[in-house]
Amino acid sequence: MNLDRESQQIFQDSARDWVLNSAPISHFRHQRDSQPYVSGRELWQEQVELGWPGIMVPEELGGSGLGMQELSLVIEQMGRSLTASPLLSTGLIAVSALSLCEQTDFSRSRLTSIASGELTVALATEEGNHHAPHCVSATARQHEGQWLLNGRKIRVADANSADAFLVSAKIEASDQLGVFLLPAEGVSVTPLAIFDSREHGNISFDAIAVPEQALLVARDSSTSLLDQILDRARIGLAVEMLGSANAAFEMTLDYLKIREQFGQLIGSFQALQHRAAKMYIELELARSVVDAALLAVDEGSTEIPLLASQAKALVGDTLNHITNETIQLHGGIGMTDEHDAGLFIKRARVTEYLYGSSAFHRDRYARLRGF
C-alpha cells in the first residue's frame, strides 16, 4: 500500500522536523568528536516510537504495511543531515529479505521484532576488496536439523551494534548460495575505523548453529534472493545519497549568495552560475531515476535490477561531483574540519563503494541490457 501525495508530504514533513530537532548535523559532529565511532543506536528508540522500522512490515505483524516510497521519505531526510541509523539496514534491507522469502513462523516473528524495535540487523556479504557478492567462501552445512555456519565478512555497516546479521554462504554439497539470518551471539566483531566515522566492522563466525528456518528461501526463484536484497539495498542507499547531495548543493548555493569577492557576490559570476546550474540539472536527473526505482519496487516490476544499478551509478556520480564542488566553491573554508563540507565528502566516498561502485553498476547495467 502507498499513501497519496498529500499524505506523503505530511509524512515527509514529519521526518524533516524530527531530523532538524533530534539529529541535525551538529549532533553527528558531537558524536564523532566524543566517541570512537558514530553509532545509530543512540537515537534508535525515538525512531521506533515514530514507527519507522515497521513502515514496510505488514500491519498484521505490527507494522504500517506501506511501501518503499514511504520509507524513502525518511531515509532521504536522514541523508540530508548525515544521520547515523540502523533504519536502512534493518527497516529496509532486513525487512525486504524477510518479506521476499517464503513465509515461515521464523520470518514472521523476526518481522514483528523489527517493527517493535527489538531487533536490528546488518547485511554481511563482502569478503574481498571489491564488491563481488557471488564470490563467497563462507559455508553452511546441515547437521542434526540445524545449519552450521563458518566464515568471515568484511566492512559490515552497523556491525558493532547489530542484534543479527544477514549472511551469504555457500551451501555444502550444492552449488547454491544461501542467505541466512545469523544471531549476533557468538559472532566475533572487529570494529573498523572508516573515515566517514560510522560504525563498521569485520565479522567472523565459527560453527555457529542456526535453525533450518534461518535459511531464507526466495519466493521468486527466477532471481536469487541475495540479488533481490542487494538491489533494494542499493536503491535505499541511493535515496540516502540523494538526500546528502541535495543538502550539499543547498549549502553551496547559500554560500554563493553571501560570499563577496572583488566587491560583489560570487554568485553573480557567470562561470559559477553555470557550475551551480549543472549541479541542479544532475540532481533533477538523479531524482527521476531514484523515483523510478522506488516505484518499480512497490509495483513488483521486473525492471528492478536495471533500475537499481542505474540509480546507484547515477546518484554515486552526482554525489561525488556535488561534494567536490561544495569544497571548491567554498574555497579555503571548505577544506577545514570545522566546516560541514568535509563530512559530506567523506560520507560520499564511503557510500560510493557500498553495495557496488558506479563502475560496477554501469558494467552490470550493460550486461543486463545484453551488451
C-alpha positions in Angstrom: 0.0 0.0 0.0 1.2 3.5 -0.8 0.0 6.9 0.6 -1.5 9.6 -1.7 0.7 12.6 -2.5 -0.8 14.8 0.3 -0.2 12.1 2.9 3.3 11.5 1.7 4.0 15.2 2.0 2.8 15.2 5.6 4.9 12.1 6.2 8.0 13.8 4.8 7.4 17.0 6.8 7.2 14.9 10.0 10.5 13.2 9.2 12.2 16.5 8.4 11.0 18.0 11.7 12.4 15.1 13.6 15.8 15.2 11.9 16.1 19.0 12.4 15.2 18.8 16.1 16.8 15.5 17.1 19.5 14.7 14.6 21.0 17.8 13.0 24.5 17.7 11.6 25.8 19.3 14.8 24.6 16.2 16.6 26.6 13.9 14.2 29.6 16.1 14.7 29.3 15.9 18.5 29.0 12.1 18.3 32.1 11.9 16.1 34.2 14.1 18.4 33.2 12.3 21.6 33.0 8.6 20.7 35.3 6.1 18.8 32.6 5.9 16.1 29.1 7.3 15.5 26.5 4.7 16.5 23.0 4.8 15.2 21.6 3.2 18.3 21.7 6.4 20.3 18.5 7.8 18.6 17.0 4.4 17.6 14.4 4.3 20.3 12.9 7.6 19.1 12.7 6.2 15.6 11.0 3.1 17.0 8.4 5.2 18.7 7.7 7.0 15.4 7.1 3.6 13.9 9.8 3.9 11.2 11.3 0.4 11.5 7.9 -1.1 10.7 7.0 1.1 7.8 7.3 -1.8 5.3 6.2 -4.5 7.8 2.7 -5.8 7.2 0.0 -4.5 9.5 -0.8 -7.9 10.9 2.8 -8.2 12.1 2.8 -4.9 13.9 3.9 -2.6 11.0 2.3 0.0 8.8 2.1 -2.0 5.7 3.4 0.8 3.5 5.9 0.8 0.6 9.4 1.6 -0.1 8.4 5.0 -1.4 7.2 6.0 2.1 10.3 4.7 3.8 12.4 6.6 1.3 10.9 9.9 2.6 12.5 9.2 6.0 15.8 7.9 4.6 16.3 10.9 2.4 15.8 13.3 5.3 18.4 11.3 7.3 20.8 11.6 4.3 20.4 15.4 4.4 21.8 15.5 8.0 24.1 12.5 7.8 22.1 10.8 10.5 23.6 7.5 11.6 20.8 5.0 12.0 20.1 1.2 11.6 17.0 2.2 9.6 18.4 1.4 6.2 20.0 -1.9 7.2 17.1 -3.0 9.4 13.9 -1.3 8.3 14.6 -1.6 4.6 17.2 -4.3 3.9 16.2 -6.9 6.6 12.5 -6.3 6.2 12.9 -6.8 2.4 14.8 -10.0 2.9 12.2 -11.4 5.4 9.3 -10.3 3.1 10.8 -11.6 -0.1 11.5 -15.1 1.3 9.0 -17.9 1.8 7.0 -17.0 4.9 7.5 -19.1 8.0 7.0 -18.7 11.7 10.7 -17.7 11.9 10.5 -14.9 9.3 7.2 -13.6 10.6 8.4 -13.4 14.2 11.5 -11.5 13.1 9.4 -9.0 11.2 7.4 -8.5 14.3 10.6 -8.0 16.3 11.9 -5.4 13.8 8.6 -3.5 13.9 8.7 -3.3 17.7 12.3 -2.2 17.7 13.6 -5.3 19.4 15.8 -6.5 16.5 18.3 -4.7 14.4 20.0 -6.5 11.5 23.2 -5.8 9.5 23.8 -7.1 5.9 27.1 -9.0 5.7 28.1 -10.1 2.2 31.5 -8.7 1.3 34.6 -10.9 1.6 37.1 -9.2 -0.8 38.4 -5.7 -1.6 35.9 -5.2 -4.4 32.2 -5.7 -4.5 31.6 -9.3 -5.7 28.6 -10.7 -3.8 28.6 -14.1 -5.5 32.3 -14.7 -4.7 31.7 -16.3 -1.3 33.9 -18.6 0.7 31.7 -18.7 3.9 30.0 -22.1 4.2 26.8 -23.6 5.6 26.3 -27.3 6.2 23.4 -29.2 7.7 24.0 -31.0 11.0 21.3 -32.6 13.1 18.4 -30.5 11.9 20.4 -27.3 12.0 22.8 -25.2 9.9 26.4 -24.8 10.9 27.9 -21.5 9.5 31.6 -20.8 9.1 33.3 -17.8 7.5 34.1 -14.2 7.7 32.7 -10.9 6.2 34.4 -7.6 6.0 33.3 -3.9 6.0 29.9 -4.7 7.5 27.9 -1.5 8.1 26.2 -1.2 11.5 28.1 -4.4 12.6 29.1 -3.3 16.1 25.6 -2.9 17.5 23.5 -5.3 15.3 21.4 -8.0 17.0 21.7 -10.3 14.0 23.3 -10.5 10.6 22.1 -11.3 7.1 24.9 -13.6 5.9 25.5 -15.1 2.5 27.1 -18.6 2.5 27.7 -21.5 0.1 25.6 -24.5 1.0 27.9 -27.5 1.1 27.2 -30.4 -1.3 25.4 -28.0 -3.7 26.1 -25.0 -6.0 23.6 -22.9 -4.2 24.3 -19.6 -2.4 22.1 -19.2 0.6 21.1 -16.2 2.8 20.9 -16.9 6.5 19.8 -14.8 9.4 22.5 -15.3 12.0 22.2 -14.0 15.6 25.0 -11.8 16.9 25.7 -14.1 19.8 28.9 -16.0 19.1 29.9 -13.8 16.2 33.2 -12.1 16.6 33.1 -8.4 15.6 36.3 -6.3 15.0 35.5 -2.6 14.7 36.9 -0.7 11.7 38.0 2.9 11.6 36.3 4.2 8.5 36.7 7.9 7.6 33.0 8.7 7.5 33.1 7.9 11.2 30.2 5.5 11.1 30.3 2.1 12.7 31.7 -0.7 10.5 33.3 -3.9 11.4 34.7 -7.2 10.2 32.9 -10.3 11.5 33.8 -13.9 11.8 31.7 -17.0 12.8 32.9 -20.5 13.5 30.5 -23.4 13.6 27.6 -21.2 14.7 24.4 -23.3 14.7 21.1 -21.8 13.5 17.7 -23.4 12.9 16.7 -24.7 9.5 14.3 -21.8 9.0 17.2 -19.4 9.3 17.9 -20.2 5.6 15.7 -17.7 3.8 14.4 -19.1 0.5 13.2 -16.8 -2.2 9.5 -16.9 -3.2 10.5 -15.8 -6.7 13.0 -18.4 -7.9 13.8 -16.5 -11.2 16.2 -14.3 -9.3 18.4 -15.2 -6.3 17.3 -13.8 -3.0 20.7 -12.2 -2.4 20.4 -10.2 -5.7 16.8 -9.1 -4.7 18.0 -8.0 -1.3 21.1 -6.2 -2.7 19.0 -4.3 -5.3 16.7 -2.9 -2.6 19.8 -2.0 -0.5 21.2 -0.2 -3.5 18.1 1.8 -4.1 17.7 2.6 -0.4 21.3 3.8 -0.3 20.8 5.8 -3.4 17.9 7.6 -1.6 20.2 8.5 1.3 22.9 9.7 -1.1 20.4 11.8 -3.0 19.4 13.5 0.3 23.1 14.2 1.1 23.6 15.6 -2.5 20.7 17.9 -2.1 21.9 19.2 1.3 25.4 19.8 -0.1 24.0 21.6 -3.1 21.8 23.9 -0.9 24.8 24.6 1.4 26.8 25.7 -1.6 24.0 27.8 -3.2 23.6 29.6 0.1 27.3 30.4 0.2 27.3 31.7 -3.3 24.6 34.2 -2.2 26.5 35.7 0.7 30.2 35.4 -0.2 31.7 38.6 -1.6 34.8 38.9 -3.7 36.1 41.9 -5.7 33.3 43.9 -4.3 30.4 41.7 -5.5 28.7 38.4 -4.6 30.4 35.4 -6.1 27.0 34.1 -7.1 26.9 36.9 -9.7 29.8 35.4 -11.6 28.6 33.6 -14.7 31.1 30.8 -14.5 29.9 29.9 -11.0 26.3 30.2 -12.1 27.0 27.6 -14.8 28.5 25.3 -12.3 25.5 25.6 -10.0 23.1 25.0 -12.9 25.0 21.9 -13.8 24.6 20.6 -10.3 20.9 21.4 -10.3 20.4 19.5 -13.5 22.3 16.5 -12.3 20.2 16.4 -9.1 16.9 16.5 -11.0 18.0 13.7 -13.3 19.2 11.7 -10.3 15.8 12.2 -8.5 13.9 11.0 -11.6 16.0 7.8 -11.7 15.6 7.1 -8.0 11.8 7.7 -8.1 11.5 5.2 -11.0 13.4 2.6 -9.0 11.3 3.1 -5.9 8.1 2.8 -7.9 9.4 -0.4 -9.6 9.9 -2.0 -6.1 6.5 -1.1 -4.9 4.9 -2.4 -8.1 7.0 -5.6 -8.2 8.4 -4.7 -11.6 10.8 -7.0 -13.5 13.0 -3.9 -14.2 14.2 -3.6 -10.5 17.8 -4.9 -11.2 18.2 -2.5 -14.1 16.8 0.5 -12.2 18.8 -0.3 -9.1 22.1 -0.3 -10.9 21.1 2.8 -12.8 20.1 4.6 -9.6 23.2 3.6 -7.7 25.6 4.5 -10.5 24.0 7.9 -11.4 23.5 9.1 -7.8 27.0 8.0 -6.9 28.4 10.1 -9.7 26.2 13.0 -8.8 27.1 13.0 -5.1 30.8 12.8 -5.9 30.5 15.8 -8.3 28.5 17.9 -5.9 30.6 17.3 -2.8 33.7 18.1 -4.8 32.1 21.3 -6.0 30.9 22.1 -2.5 34.5 22.2 -1.3 35.9 24.0 -4.3 33.2 26.7 -4.3 33.6 27.3 -0.6 37.3 27.9 -1.1 39.6 27.7 1.9 36.9 27.3 4.5 35.6 24.2 2.7 39.0 22.5 3.4 38.7 22.9 7.2 37.3 20.2 9.6 35.1 22.9 11.2 33.0 23.2 8.0 30.4 20.6 7.2 31.6 20.2 3.6 34.2 17.7 4.7 31.6 15.5 6.5 29.6 15.2 3.3 32.5 14.3 1.0 33.7 11.6 3.5 30.3 10.0 3.6 30.1 10.3 -0.2 33.4 8.4 -0.6 32.2 5.5 1.6 28.7 5.2 0.0 30.3 5.3 -3.5 31.6 1.7 -2.9 29.0 0.4 -0.6 26.9 -2.3 -2.4 28.9 -1.6 -5.6 30.6 1.4 -7.1 29.3 3.4 -10.1 31.8 1.5 -12.3 30.4 -1.8 -11.0 26.8 -0.8 -11.7 27.5 0.7 -15.2 29.0 -2.7 -16.1 26.1 -4.6 -14.6 23.6 -2.4 -16.3 25.3 -3.0 -19.6 25.3 -6.8 -19.0 21.6 -6.8 -18.0 20.9 -4.9 -21.3 22.7 -7.6 -23.2 25.8 -5.6 -24.2 
